[in-house]
């Protein structure tokens, strides 16, 4: 199977290419196409992970459905047969990896929920005992469970640089107190529902990030949801605070890039076949564990 790194939908207007998704305008709607690109350390790598875009899309669709009683979302349809006729010639690029969605006015904030200390949260805690300015108990370790899940927003980078954690007060300044409070409520409600589902399947949802926007004045959940690209899923049976946890994400990719001492500057290197295969296996395992079904990537 070959990795799909770039899409081309003929005369359909291309609005932009992100690290993973290509975005097209389709009348009043948007078309999100998840490619097989993979990024690490803020760079898109030269090698893709075949089928990764299908895994991300199908996992997002699962969560949109599971969370539909918690929050509305922007999905119109993911059935290519229901897409406009102009897109039908491109089924081979769209099948299983695309979503037709309503246009939303997006908030300029990543809504992050953390139930465990990891990543930038752990670094901030080590430096001052807080995460996004929220005081936490002393004595926590890398990978420790927090007393309660916390909302730790971040500004969305427009230039590909790393997102920057901000305080809730800064979020209120950006969005207004009422909107900030509602986004915090929704973020934590979604996290608790998703973490409970993951726990029932032997996984820990350590942290995750969401994007929200408004459609006709109502807040909706948008973009990808609770995938290994946007979330830290850990193996519950192997959880042991005090260091890095076995995870279902780009762990093998990051480990490989560190092992070759890449300077984390463009151009980004490619990946050897064994790293690609092990990464794909982890994504597929996360999909199977969370959704309870297998995914035929060849279709």
C-alpha positions as CSV (number, residue, x, y, z in Angstrom):
1,X,0.0,0.0,0.0
2,X,1.3,3.4,-1.0
3,X,1.1,6.5,1.3
4,X,-1.1,9.3,0.0
5,X,1.0,12.4,0.7
6,X,-0.8,15.0,-1.4
7,X,-4.3,15.2,-2.9
8,X,-5.3,16.8,-6.2
9,X,-9.0,17.3,-6.8
10,X,-8.9,19.0,-10.1
11,X,-10.8,22.3,-10.2
12,X,-12.0,22.0,-6.6
13,X,-10.5,25.1,-4.9
14,X,-7.7,24.2,-2.5
15,X,-7.8,26.4,0.6
16,X,-4.6,25.1,2.2
17,X,-2.5,22.1,3.2
18,X,-1.9,21.5,6.9
19,X,0.6,19.1,8.4
20,X,-1.8,16.2,7.8
21,X,-5.0,17.6,6.2
22,X,-5.8,19.2,2.8
23,X,-8.7,21.6,2.9
24,X,-11.0,22.3,0.0
25,X,-13.9,24.6,-0.6
26,X,-17.0,22.8,-1.8
27,X,-19.8,25.4,-2.3
28,X,-20.8,26.6,1.2
29,X,-19.1,23.6,2.8
30,X,-15.5,22.5,3.4
31,X,-13.9,19.2,2.5
32,X,-11.3,17.9,4.9
33,X,-9.0,15.2,3.5
34,X,-6.6,13.4,5.9
35,X,-3.5,12.4,4.0
36,X,-0.9,9.9,5.2
37,X,1.6,12.7,6.1
38,X,3.2,12.5,9.5
39,X,4.8,15.3,11.4
40,X,7.3,15.4,14.3
41,X,9.0,18.3,16.0
42,X,6.9,20.7,13.9
43,X,8.1,19.3,10.5
44,X,6.3,17.1,8.0
45,X,8.5,14.1,7.3
46,X,9.5,12.9,3.9
47,X,7.9,9.5,4.5
48,X,4.2,9.0,5.2
49,X,2.4,6.2,7.1
50,X,0.2,4.3,4.6
51,X,-3.5,4.4,5.6
52,X,-2.9,6.8,8.6
53,X,-5.4,9.3,7.2
54,X,-8.1,6.7,7.0
55,X,-7.4,5.7,10.6
56,X,-7.6,9.3,11.8
57,X,-10.8,10.0,9.9
58,X,-12.6,6.9,10.9
59,X,-11.6,7.4,14.6
60,X,-12.9,11.0,14.5
61,X,-16.2,9.8,13.1
62,X,-16.5,7.3,15.9
63,X,-16.0,10.0,18.5
64,X,-18.3,12.5,16.8
65,X,-21.0,9.9,17.0
66,X,-20.2,8.9,20.6
67,X,-20.1,12.5,21.8
68,X,-23.2,13.7,19.9
69,X,-25.2,14.1,23.1
70,X,-22.4,16.2,24.7
71,X,-21.7,18.6,21.9
72,X,-22.8,19.3,18.3
73,X,-20.2,19.0,15.5
74,X,-19.6,20.3,12.0
75,X,-20.0,17.0,10.1
76,X,-22.3,16.9,7.1
77,X,-21.3,13.4,5.7
78,X,-18.3,11.2,5.3
79,X,-20.0,9.0,2.6
80,X,-18.2,9.9,-0.7
81,X,-21.3,8.7,-2.6
82,X,-23.1,11.7,-1.0
83,X,-20.5,14.2,-2.0
84,X,-21.2,16.5,-5.0
85,X,-20.9,15.0,-8.5
86,X,-17.7,17.1,-9.1
87,X,-15.9,15.0,-6.5
88,X,-16.9,11.5,-7.7
89,X,-13.9,11.2,-10.1
90,X,-11.6,11.4,-7.1
91,X,-13.1,8.6,-5.0
92,X,-9.7,6.9,-4.8
93,X,-8.3,9.9,-3.0
94,X,-11.3,10.5,-0.8
95,X,-12.7,7.1,0.2
96,X,-12.4,6.5,4.0
97,X,-10.3,9.6,4.6
98,X,-12.5,12.6,3.9
99,X,-15.3,14.5,5.6
100,X,-17.7,17.1,4.1
101,X,-18.3,19.6,6.9
102,X,-20.1,22.9,7.6
103,X,-18.0,26.0,7.7
104,X,-17.5,27.2,11.2
105,X,-15.9,30.4,12.6
106,X,-13.1,28.9,14.5
107,X,-11.9,30.1,17.9
108,X,-8.2,31.0,18.0
109,X,-7.5,28.7,20.9
110,X,-6.6,25.0,21.2
111,X,-8.7,23.6,24.0
112,X,-6.5,21.1,25.9
113,X,-7.7,18.8,28.7
114,X,-5.2,17.1,30.9
115,X,-5.9,14.2,33.3
116,X,-2.2,13.3,33.7
117,X,1.1,15.1,33.7
118,X,3.0,14.8,30.5
119,X,4.8,16.8,27.8
120,X,4.8,20.6,28.2
121,X,2.6,20.2,31.3
122,X,5.2,18.2,33.0
123,X,7.9,20.7,32.0
124,X,6.0,23.6,33.5
125,X,5.2,21.7,36.6
126,X,8.8,20.8,37.2
127,X,9.7,24.5,36.8
128,X,7.1,26.0,39.1
129,X,4.5,23.5,40.3
130,X,1.8,24.7,37.9
131,X,0.3,23.9,34.5
132,X,-1.0,27.0,32.6
133,X,-0.8,28.8,35.9
134,X,-3.0,26.2,37.7
135,X,-1.3,25.2,41.0
136,X,-0.9,21.5,41.4
137,X,0.0,19.4,44.5
138,X,3.6,18.9,45.3
139,X,5.3,15.5,44.6
140,X,3.8,14.6,41.3
141,X,5.9,12.7,38.7
142,X,6.1,12.5,35.0
143,X,3.0,10.5,34.1
144,X,1.2,11.1,37.4
145,X,-2.6,11.2,37.5
146,X,-4.0,14.7,38.4
147,X,-6.5,15.0,41.3
148,X,-9.0,16.4,38.7
149,X,-8.7,16.9,34.9
150,X,-7.7,20.5,34.1
151,X,-8.4,22.8,31.2
152,X,-5.1,24.1,29.8
153,X,-5.7,26.2,26.7
154,X,-3.0,27.1,24.1
155,X,-2.8,29.7,21.4
156,X,-2.9,28.3,17.9
157,X,0.2,28.9,15.9
158,X,-0.4,30.4,12.4
159,X,3.2,29.9,11.1
160,X,3.8,26.2,12.0
161,X,5.6,27.0,15.2
162,X,4.7,25.3,18.5
163,X,1.5,26.2,20.2
164,X,2.0,28.2,23.4
165,X,0.2,27.4,26.6
166,X,-1.8,30.3,28.1
167,X,-3.7,30.9,31.3
168,X,-7.5,30.9,31.6
169,X,-7.4,34.6,32.3
170,X,-5.7,35.1,28.9
171,X,-8.3,32.9,27.3
172,X,-11.0,35.1,28.8
173,X,-9.3,38.2,27.4
174,X,-9.2,36.6,23.9
175,X,-12.7,35.2,23.8
176,X,-14.7,36.9,26.6
177,X,-15.6,35.3,29.9
178,X,-18.8,33.6,28.9
179,X,-17.3,31.9,25.8
180,X,-14.1,30.9,27.7
181,X,-16.2,29.3,30.5
182,X,-18.3,27.4,28.0
183,X,-15.3,26.1,26.1
184,X,-13.8,24.9,29.4
185,X,-17.0,23.2,30.4
186,X,-17.3,21.4,27.0
187,X,-13.6,20.4,26.9
188,X,-13.7,18.8,30.4
189,X,-17.1,17.1,29.7
190,X,-15.8,15.6,26.5
191,X,-12.6,14.6,28.2
192,X,-14.4,12.8,31.0
193,X,-16.7,10.9,28.6
194,X,-13.8,9.9,26.3
195,X,-11.5,9.0,29.2
196,X,-14.2,6.7,30.6
197,X,-14.6,5.0,27.3
198,X,-10.9,4.5,26.9
199,X,-10.5,3.2,30.4
200,X,-13.2,0.6,29.7
201,X,-11.0,-0.6,26.9
202,X,-7.7,-0.8,28.9
203,X,-6.4,2.6,27.7
204,X,-5.6,5.8,29.6
205,X,-6.4,9.1,27.9
206,X,-3.6,11.2,29.4
207,X,-4.5,14.4,27.5
208,X,-6.1,15.7,24.3
209,X,-6.8,18.8,22.4
210,X,-10.0,20.0,20.7
211,X,-10.9,22.7,18.3
212,X,-14.2,24.5,18.5
213,X,-16.0,27.0,16.3
214,X,-19.4,28.5,15.9
215,X,-22.1,27.8,13.3
216,X,-25.2,30.1,13.4
217,X,-24.2,31.2,16.9
218,X,-23.9,27.7,18.4
219,X,-20.6,26.2,19.5
220,X,-19.5,23.0,17.6
221,X,-16.7,20.5,17.9
222,X,-14.6,20.6,14.7
223,X,-11.5,19.1,12.9
224,X,-10.1,15.8,14.2
225,X,-11.2,14.4,17.5
226,X,-9.4,12.1,20.0
227,X,-7.0,10.5,17.5
228,X,-3.4,9.4,18.3
229,X,-2.3,12.6,16.5
230,X,-4.1,14.9,18.9
231,X,-4.2,12.8,22.1
232,X,-1.9,10.8,24.4
233,X,-3.3,7.3,24.8
234,X,-1.4,5.0,27.2
235,X,-1.6,1.3,27.9
236,X,-3.4,1.2,31.3
237,X,-1.8,-2.1,32.4
238,X,1.7,-0.7,31.9
239,X,1.1,2.7,33.5
240,X,3.9,3.6,36.0
241,X,4.4,7.3,36.9
242,X,8.0,8.4,36.9
243,X,8.9,8.6,33.2
244,X,7.7,8.2,29.6
245,X,4.7,5.8,29.2
246,X,4.1,3.3,26.4
247,X,1.8,5.2,24.0
248,X,-0.2,4.8,20.9
249,X,1.1,7.7,18.9
250,X,4.3,8.8,17.1
251,X,6.6,7.4,19.8
252,X,8.6,5.2,17.4
253,X,9.0,8.1,15.0
254,X,10.2,10.5,17.6
255,X,12.6,7.9,19.0
256,X,14.0,7.2,15.6
257,X,14.5,10.9,14.8
258,X,16.3,11.4,18.2
259,X,18.5,8.3,17.5
260,X,19.8,9.8,14.2
261,X,20.5,13.2,15.9
262,X,18.4,15.1,13.3
263,X,18.8,18.9,14.0
264,X,15.0,19.3,13.7
265,X,15.5,21.7,10.8
266,X,14.1,21.4,7.3
267,X,14.4,19.3,5.2
268,X,12.9,16.6,7.4
269,X,14.3,13.1,6.9
270,X,12.4,10.0,5.8
271,X,11.7,7.0,7.9
272,X,12.9,3.4,7.6
273,X,10.3,0.7,6.8
274,X,10.4,-0.9,10.2
275,X,9.5,2.5,11.9
276,X,6.7,3.0,9.4
277,X,5.3,-0.5,10.1
278,X,5.5,-0.2,13.9
279,X,3.9,3.2,13.9
280,X,1.1,2.0,11.7
281,X,0.5,-1.0,13.9
282,X,0.2,1.3,17.0
283,X,-2.4,3.5,15.2
284,X,-4.4,0.4,14.1
285,X,-4.3,-1.1,17.6
286,X,-5.6,2.2,19.1
287,X,-8.4,2.2,16.5
288,X,-9.3,-1.4,17.3
289,X,-9.2,-0.9,21.0
290,X,-11.3,2.3,21.0
291,X,-13.9,1.4,18.3
292,X,-14.1,-2.3,18.8
293,X,-13.7,-3.0,15.1
294,X,-11.0,-3.7,12.5
295,X,-10.3,-1.3,9.6
296,X,-9.5,-2.6,6.1
297,X,-7.0,0.0,4.8
298,X,-6.9,-1.5,1.4
299,X,-10.5,-0.5,0.6
